[in-house]
Amino acid sequence: MVELSKKLLRVVGRTNAKYNLIEEGDKVILGLSGGKDSLTLAHTLNRQRRVTPFDFEFLAVTIDYGMGEDFSVLINHCKEHNIPHEVIKTDIYETAKEKIRENSSFCSFFSRMRRGALYRVAEEKGFNKIALGHHLDDAVESFFMNFLYNGALRSMPPIYKAGNGLGVIRPFIMVRERQLIDAAHNNNLPLITDEACPAMKFEVKMPHARAKTKEMLYNMEKDNPQLFVSLKAAFEHIHQSSFFDNEKLER
């Protein structure tokens, strides 16, 4: 049996209560890649489904890119732990060969295609929310990447509505990545790692912006151990009128 730490469950519970991520009657699809984040989230949602005072439906969905992936270990793991799970076959890999542009971001392309496939499955099966495994480190890294490389102050919200009306939720958005690493390691979860990333099949130079940002934040946190505590608080207390956006200025 998978044992999740009380601290992890407490953070997820508080996040859900604060932002109403999952409510009575919701039908939630989880994008399950098989990495540490999504697989730990699958176990977390499966536990919540059993113990929360409200009813919701949950289905883990793995997107098959069509490049000969073997998901047998993941399928068996979900069966063993009574996690509702489906593998959805797509031709995303072949589509990428034809449509991806030179010098474009392979990671962004496959992320968009995978998200689109999840949206289609949700609509076909009558689900109203998509759960993603992004954590606090992801949100902070995205903030600094947008800040440093795109000239924008943008991060990852706990919940938002997609253009097609589906709710997109991030139950782990207040959880540190190291908590998920510990959960995966302590439970010896059968993880699918970067070898299953379709971008690895293309002979391209992989983007390094996120790796550089991770390293920068690692060094910053060594100097200031409260860095992520402060950043999390800052993300919840945004003073828009103190910046240069003409529409947000208080006149």
ZIRA-V893023 format. One record per pair of residues at least 24 apart in sequence whose ideal C-beta (glycine too) atoms are under 10 Angstrom apart, sorted by the first residue. I is the first residue (numbers start at 1). J is the second residue. Records with the same first field share a line. If there is no record, write none. Layout:
BEGIN
I: J, J
END
This chain:
BEGIN
1: 43, 80, 81, 187
2: 39, 40, 42, 43, 44, 46, 47, 77, 80, 81, 83, 183, 184, 186, 187, 188, 189
3: 43, 183, 186, 187
4: 40, 43, 44, 47, 179, 183, 186, 187
5: 179, 182, 183, 186
7: 175, 176, 179, 182
8: 40, 44, 172, 175, 176, 179, 180, 182, 183
9: 44, 47, 48, 51
11: 136, 171, 172, 173, 174, 175, 176, 179
12: 41, 44, 45, 47, 48, 171, 172, 173, 174, 175
13: 44, 48, 51, 52, 171
14: 174
15: 158, 159, 169, 170, 171, 172, 173, 174, 175
16: 48, 52, 158, 159, 169, 171
18: 158, 174, 236
19: 157, 158, 159, 169, 170, 171, 173, 174
20: 158, 159, 167, 169
21: 129, 131, 158, 159, 167, 168, 169, 170, 171, 173
22: 48, 49, 52, 54, 56, 58, 129, 131, 159, 167, 169, 171
23: 54, 55, 56, 128, 129, 167
24: 52, 53, 54, 55, 56
25: 54, 55, 56, 57, 128
26: 54, 55, 56, 57, 58, 127, 128, 129, 131, 167, 169
27: 56, 57, 58, 59, 122, 125, 126, 127, 128, 129
28: 56, 57, 58, 59, 60, 122, 127, 128, 129, 130, 131, 167, 169, 171
29: 57, 58, 59, 60, 61, 86, 118, 119, 121, 122, 125, 127, 128, 129, 130, 131, 166
30: 58, 59, 60, 61, 62, 83, 84, 85, 118, 129, 130, 131, 132, 133, 169, 171
31: 60, 61, 62, 63, 114, 115, 117, 118, 121, 130, 131, 132, 133, 168
32: 59, 60, 61, 62, 63, 71, 74, 78, 83, 85, 86, 87, 118, 131, 133, 192
33: 62, 63, 74, 114, 133, 191, 192, 193, 196, 197
34: 60, 62, 69, 71, 73, 74, 75, 77, 78, 189, 190, 191, 192, 193, 196
35: 133, 180, 184, 189, 191, 192, 193, 194, 196, 197
36: 133, 135, 177, 180, 181, 182, 183, 184, 185, 189, 191, 192, 193
37: 132, 133, 134, 135, 137, 138, 172, 175, 177, 180, 181, 183, 184, 191
38: 62, 131, 132, 133, 134, 172, 180, 191, 192
39: 74, 77, 78, 83, 133, 180, 183, 184, 187, 189, 190, 191, 192
40: 133, 135, 172, 175, 179, 180, 181, 182, 183, 184, 187, 189, 191
41: 131, 132, 133, 134, 135, 170, 171, 172, 175, 180, 183
42: 74, 77, 78, 81, 83, 84, 85, 131, 133, 189
43: 77, 78, 81, 83, 183, 184, 187, 189
44: 131, 133, 171, 172, 175, 180, 183
45: 83, 84, 131, 171
46: 78, 81, 82, 83, 84, 85
47: 81
48: 171
49: 82, 83, 84
50: 82
56: 128, 129
57: 84, 125, 126, 127, 128, 129
58: 83, 84, 127, 129, 131
59: 83, 84, 85, 86, 121, 122, 125, 127, 131
60: 84, 85, 86, 87, 131
61: 85, 86, 87, 88, 117, 118, 121, 122, 125, 127, 130
62: 86, 87, 88, 89, 192
63: 87, 88, 89, 90, 92, 110, 113, 114, 115, 116, 117, 118, 121
64: 88, 89, 90, 91, 92, 93, 117
65: 89, 90, 91, 92, 93, 94, 95, 96, 110, 113, 114, 117, 196, 197, 198, 201
66: 90, 91, 92, 93, 94, 95, 96, 198
67: 91, 92, 93, 94, 96, 196, 198, 200, 201
68: 93
69: 93, 192, 195, 196, 198
70: 192, 196
71: 192, 196
73: 190, 191, 192
74: 189, 190, 191, 192, 196
76: 190
77: 189, 190, 191
86: 121, 125
88: 117, 118, 120, 121, 124
89: 117
90: 114, 116, 117, 120, 121
92: 116, 117, 198
93: 198, 201, 202
96: 198, 199, 201, 202
97: 201, 202
100: 199, 202, 204
102: 204
103: 204, 205
104: 204
105: 199, 204, 206, 207, 209
106: 197, 198, 199, 200, 201, 202, 204, 205, 206, 207
107: 197, 198, 199, 206, 207, 210
108: 199, 207
109: 198, 199
110: 197, 198, 199
111: 199
113: 198
114: 198
115: 162, 168
116: 164
118: 166, 168
119: 162, 163, 164, 165, 166, 168
120: 164
122: 162, 164, 166, 167, 168
123: 164, 165, 166
127: 166, 167
128: 165, 166, 167
129: 159, 161, 162, 166, 167, 168, 169
130: 162, 166, 167, 168, 169, 170
131: 167, 168, 169, 170, 171, 172
132: 156, 168, 169, 170, 171, 172, 173
133: 170, 171, 172, 173, 175, 180
134: 158, 168, 169, 170, 171, 172, 173, 175, 177
135: 170, 171, 172, 173, 174, 175, 176, 177, 178, 179, 180
136: 170, 172, 173, 174, 175, 176, 177, 179, 228, 231, 232, 235
137: 172, 175, 176, 177, 178, 179, 180, 213, 214, 217, 218, 228
138: 170, 172, 173, 175, 177, 210
139: 170, 172, 173, 174, 228, 231, 232, 235
140: 176, 177, 213, 214, 217, 221, 227, 228, 231, 232, 234, 235
141: 177, 209, 210, 211, 212, 213, 214, 216, 217
142: 210, 213
143: 213, 231, 234, 235
144: 209, 210, 212, 213, 214, 216, 217, 220, 231
145: 207, 209, 210, 212, 213
147: 213
148: 209, 212, 213, 216
149: 209, 212, 213
150: 209
153: 238, 240, 243, 245
155: 231, 235, 238
156: 235
157: 235
158: 235
173: 232, 235
174: 232, 235, 236
176: 228, 232
177: 214, 228
END
